[in-house]
Amino acid sequence: MKERRINYVLVGGIALLHYVEGRNTQDLDVLMALSSFKKLPELQITSQDPYVVRANYGELQIDILLTKNPLFKKVHKEYATVQSFLDRNIPLASVEGLLLLKLYALPSLYRQGNFARVGLYENDIATLLHYYQPDVPSLLNEISKYLSQTDFEKIKNVMSDIQYRIKRFRNISPSDR
């Protein structure tokens, strides 16, 4: 992608590995414009909707989150930073960008009844909140612009539950662990 001057941002489980240990993933997730995606003809599309293209590059599954989605575009432009990762400088979503994407995906995962992925996403959110302590009211304000009121209320409840778990964890003395 660098050789072809493709503007992208690494997100998902691989990007999360830059910030926290122990996250396993089986795919690569990137944010990019459709025009950039078209510069990668070697990708074999397996499914596509208006905002996400799933493709394979050999055995590797790649999920391309298209920047025509307003939140994906916002994260691409305003919540990305170049970081040294895997011995290269790679554009990665910031902690706040990853949190916005995880929060945005949760309501859909709940509707799908995908309990395993909900658990992974909620754990990713909790881990990022615990280690980095971002400004939660600002994140909630930002994500509210991209969700229905019903979905936003659910996300506020999830965030409240996670914050309570983090507080409970911090209040346990090291000798009690």
PyMOL commands that set and color helices and strands:
alter all, ss='L'
color gray80, all
select helices_A, chain A and resi 12-19+34-37+70-78+95-112+115-132+136-144+149-171+174-176
alter helices_A, ss='H'
color red, helices_A
select strands_A, chain A and resi 8-11+27-32+44-48+52-57+60-66+80-85+88-93
alter strands_A, ss='S'
color yellow, strands_A
deselect
rebuild
show_as cartoon
